[in-house]
Amino acid sequence: MKYIVTGADGQLGGRVAENMLNSVSGDQLIFTAPDPSRIPTEKQQRWLDAGVELRKADYNDKNGMIAAFTGGDRIFFVSSIINGPKRVAQHKNVIDAIKAAGVSHLTYTSFVGANRPGYHQYVLEDHRPTEKYIKSSGLKYNIMRNNLYMENYVTVSVILAMLSNNVWGTNAGEGEATFIAKDDSARVAAALLLGKGTDNQDYDITSLTPVSERDICEMIAQKSGISFKYQAMNDAEFHDYLTNLGIPETTDGDYSRSPVPFCTNDMVTNEKGIAQSQMAVISHDVEKLTGHKPLEVQDLLEKYSYVWKEKLTSSRQLH
């Protein structure tokens, strides 16, 4: 059995890659990245020494992906980092390449709410058509609908607040969410890639304890000793807060001043979903698939305490 992990250079795909390397022999693994040369040399060498094949797979290059995926049996397909119609087109390329390469099963990272009426998050306009295309492809699949990543709220939100005189601005109000840690998402992805799920089933990937952003702000203020001020905003105020920090409206925008790789359309609609309690879904799928309860926000505070200790000004400084 050959397993493929796409996006092995990324925050989530990289975690999935390491989990797989701890689960099966390296000669059963194909790791892909849009530009493998950007992966640190020592990591590349460690993978190669273990027997892993490292291949280039650019979501804009269908023929290149067919070559990269050929010989694989099951694939973890991490969603693209851009938003909008270009992302949907990239995802279609990936699915077509998976089929053409003869891969029999795919696991895809979607977003919570993609199957729920009334959910309005900006990214769902990308995930919904992708899910539909997967389900019509004839491939066996699993879809993991990740909730908002916990790491973003103990790193990015802190960075933005420190850039704003310690004002933690958001339109999330007093809403709550069951944020998910990337480590848990990656453990689920590896479990599904290894066949521990049920074919053609979707899973909601969440933690078990809904918390508000005010709660997170207060946890970090207490932990750091910094007087972060939680400031509830309406949608327009939060949009302006983000724009003033140099964050563009879409992923086609100018990121030269942006401290984060996200866009305001994404951030405003995600936070609005929190305000409306759409992100407070509680699922036990993490434990069912991995055998372990998911992490909670407080479990990550010490790990990411360097964000405020080192006074980071950009997510590019995260390690």
C-alpha positions in Angstrom: 0.0 0.0 0.0 1.3 3.4 -1.0 0.1 6.6 0.8 0.4 10.1 -0.6 0.5 13.2 1.5 0.0 16.5 -0.4 1.2 19.8 1.0 3.9 18.1 3.0 5.7 21.5 3.2 2.7 23.1 5.1 1.6 23.4 8.7 -1.1 20.7 8.4 0.3 18.5 5.6 3.7 18.5 7.4 2.1 17.2 10.5 0.3 14.5 8.5 3.5 13.5 6.9 5.3 13.0 10.2 2.4 11.0 11.6 2.5 8.7 8.6 6.2 8.3 8.9 5.6 7.2 12.5 2.9 4.7 11.4 4.3 3.0 8.3 7.7 2.4 6.6 9.0 5.2 4.5 9.0 3.2 1.3 5.2 3.2 1.5 5.1 7.0 1.4 5.0 9.7 -1.3 5.1 13.3 0.0 4.3 16.1 -2.4 4.7 19.9 -2.3 4.3 22.6 -5.0 8.0 23.4 -4.6 9.9 20.7 -2.7 13.1 22.8 -2.8 11.6 25.1 -0.2 11.5 22.3 2.3 14.5 22.5 4.7 17.4 20.3 3.4 17.7 18.4 6.7 14.0 17.4 6.6 14.2 16.3 3.0 17.3 14.2 3.8 15.6 12.6 6.8 12.6 11.7 4.6 14.7 10.3 1.8 16.9 8.3 4.2 13.7 6.7 5.5 12.7 5.7 2.0 10.1 8.4 1.3 9.6 9.6 -2.3 9.4 13.4 -2.4 7.6 14.7 -5.6 6.5 18.0 -7.0 2.7 18.5 -7.2 1.4 22.0 -8.1 -2.4 22.2 -8.0 -2.3 24.4 -11.2 -0.5 21.6 -13.1 -2.8 18.6 -13.7 -0.4 16.6 -15.8 2.4 17.2 -13.2 0.1 15.9 -10.5 -0.9 12.8 -12.5 2.8 11.9 -12.6 3.3 12.8 -8.9 0.3 10.7 -7.8 1.0 7.6 -10.0 1.8 4.6 -7.9 -0.2 5.8 -4.9 -3.2 4.0 -3.5 -4.6 6.4 -1.0 -4.1 10.2 -0.8 -4.5 13.0 1.7 -5.6 16.1 -0.2 -5.1 19.3 1.7 -7.2 22.2 0.4 -5.4 25.0 -1.4 -4.3 28.1 0.5 -6.1 30.6 -1.8 -9.8 31.5 -1.8 -12.4 31.9 -4.6 -12.9 30.5 -8.1 -9.2 29.8 -8.7 -9.2 27.5 -5.6 -12.2 25.6 -6.9 -10.5 25.1 -10.3 -7.3 23.9 -8.5 -9.3 21.4 -6.5 -11.0 20.1 -9.6 -7.5 19.6 -11.1 -6.4 17.7 -8.1 -9.4 15.4 -8.1 -9.1 14.8 -11.9 -5.4 14.0 -11.4 -6.1 11.6 -8.6 -8.5 9.7 -10.8 -6.2 9.7 -13.8 -3.3 8.4 -11.7 -5.3 5.4 -10.5 -5.5 6.4 -6.8 -8.5 4.7 -5.2 -9.2 6.7 -2.1 -8.9 10.4 -1.1 -9.2 12.2 2.2 -10.1 15.9 1.8 -9.9 18.8 4.3 -13.1 20.8 4.1 -14.6 23.2 6.6 -17.3 22.8 9.3 -20.7 23.8 8.0 -20.2 22.8 4.4 -23.1 20.4 4.7 -25.3 22.7 6.9 -27.9 25.1 5.7 -27.5 28.7 6.7 -23.7 28.7 7.1 -22.3 31.6 5.2 -18.6 31.5 5.7 -16.6 32.8 2.7 -14.5 29.6 2.3 -17.6 27.4 2.0 -18.1 28.7 -1.5 -14.9 26.8 -2.3 -15.5 23.7 -0.2 -19.1 23.0 -1.2 -18.4 22.6 -4.9 -15.3 20.6 -4.1 -17.2 18.2 -1.9 -19.8 17.9 -4.6 -17.2 17.1 -7.2 -15.5 14.5 -5.0 -18.8 12.8 -4.4 -19.6 12.6 -8.1 -16.1 11.4 -9.1 -16.6 7.7 -8.4 -13.6 7.7 -6.0 -13.9 6.4 -2.5 -13.4 9.2 -0.1 -13.5 10.7 3.4 -14.2 14.3 4.0 -13.0 15.9 7.3 -14.7 19.2 8.0 -12.3 21.0 10.3 -13.5 23.7 12.6 -11.4 26.9 13.0 -7.8 26.2 13.9 -7.0 26.7 17.5 -3.5 27.8 16.7 -4.7 30.9 14.8 -6.4 32.2 18.0 -3.4 31.8 20.2 -0.9 33.2 17.7 -2.4 35.3 14.9 -5.1 37.0 17.1 -2.3 37.8 19.6 -0.1 39.2 16.9 -2.9 41.4 15.6 -3.7 42.6 19.1 -0.1 43.5 19.9 -0.1 45.5 16.6 -3.2 47.3 17.8 -2.1 48.6 21.2 -3.3 45.3 22.8 -6.8 45.7 21.5 -8.2 42.2 20.6 -10.8 43.2 18.0 -13.4 40.8 16.6 -17.0 40.6 15.5 -17.3 37.2 17.2 -19.1 38.9 20.2 -19.8 36.4 23.0 -20.3 33.4 20.6 -18.4 30.2 21.2 -16.5 27.7 19.0 -15.1 24.2 19.4 -11.7 25.2 17.9 -9.6 22.3 16.7 -5.8 22.0 17.1 -3.8 21.2 13.9 -2.2 18.3 15.7 -5.6 16.7 16.2 -6.6 17.4 12.6 -3.4 15.8 11.4 -3.9 12.8 13.6 -7.4 12.4 12.1 -6.0 12.8 8.6 -3.4 10.1 9.2 -6.1 7.8 10.6 -8.3 8.3 7.6 -5.4 7.9 5.2 -4.6 4.6 6.9 -8.2 3.4 6.3 -9.5 3.7 9.9 -12.6 5.5 8.7 -15.7 4.3 6.9 -15.6 4.8 3.1 -17.7 7.7 1.7 -18.3 9.2 5.2 -17.9 12.8 6.3 -16.5 13.7 9.8 -16.7 16.9 11.8 -13.4 17.6 13.4 -13.9 19.7 16.5 -12.8 19.9 20.2 -15.3 19.1 22.9 -15.5 22.4 24.9 -17.0 25.5 23.3 -15.1 28.6 24.2 -15.5 32.3 23.3 -12.8 34.6 22.0 -13.3 36.6 25.1 -12.3 33.5 27.0 -9.2 33.0 24.9 -8.2 36.7 25.3 -8.6 36.5 29.0 -6.6 33.2 29.2 -3.7 34.8 27.3 -3.9 38.0 29.3 -3.6 36.0 32.5 -0.8 33.8 31.1 1.2 36.6 29.6 0.6 39.4 32.1 -0.3 41.7 29.1 -3.5 43.7 29.5 -5.2 42.6 26.3 -8.5 44.3 25.9 -11.3 42.3 24.2 -13.3 44.7 22.0 -16.5 43.5 20.4 -17.0 45.0 17.0 -19.7 44.9 14.3 -18.8 43.5 10.9 -17.8 46.8 9.4 -15.7 47.8 12.3 -13.8 44.5 12.3 -13.3 44.8 8.6 -11.7 48.2 9.1 -9.6 46.9 12.0 -8.2 44.2 9.7 -7.8 46.6 6.7 -5.9 49.1 8.8 -3.4 46.3 9.6 -2.7 45.8 5.9 -4.8 42.7 5.4 -6.3 42.5 1.9 -9.9 41.7 1.1 -9.2 38.6 -1.0 -6.3 36.3 -1.5 -5.7 38.0 -4.8 -4.8 41.2 -3.0 -1.6 42.9 -2.0 0.1 41.0 0.9 3.2 43.2 1.1 2.0 44.9 4.4 -0.1 42.0 5.8 1.0 40.4 9.0 -1.0 37.3 8.2 -1.7 35.1 5.0 -5.5 35.4 5.4 -8.0 37.8 3.8 -10.6 40.0 5.4 -13.5 38.3 3.6 -12.5 35.0 5.2 -11.8 36.4 8.7 -15.0 38.6 9.0 -17.3 35.7 7.9 -15.6 33.2 10.2 -15.9 35.4 13.2 -19.5 36.2 12.3 -20.1 32.4 12.3 -18.7 32.3 15.9 -21.0 35.1 16.9 -24.0 33.2 15.6 -22.9 30.0 17.4 -22.4 28.2 14.1 -18.9 27.1 15.1 -19.9 25.5 18.4 -20.6 22.1 16.8 -19.5 19.3 19.1 -18.3 16.1 17.5 -16.6 13.0 19.0 -15.1 12.0 15.7 -11.5 12.9 16.8 -11.6 10.4 19.6 -13.4 7.8 17.5 -10.8 7.9 14.8 -7.6 8.5 16.9 -8.4 7.0 20.3 -7.6 10.3 22.0 -9.7 13.2 23.2 -8.9 16.4 21.3 -6.7 19.2 22.7 -8.3 22.3 24.2 -7.1 25.9 24.0 -5.4 25.9 27.4 -3.2 22.9 26.2 -1.6 25.2 23.6 -0.9 28.3 25.7 2.6 27.4 26.9 3.7 26.0 23.5 2.9 29.4 21.8 3.9 31.7 24.7 6.9 32.8 22.6 4.5 34.8 20.4 4.0 37.4 23.1 7.4 36.9 24.8 9.2 37.6 21.5 6.6 40.2 20.5 6.1 38.8 17.0 4.8 41.1 14.4 4.0 38.6 11.6 2.8 35.1 11.3 5.9 34.5 9.1 7.9 34.5 12.3 6.0 31.6 13.8 8.0 28.4 14.4 
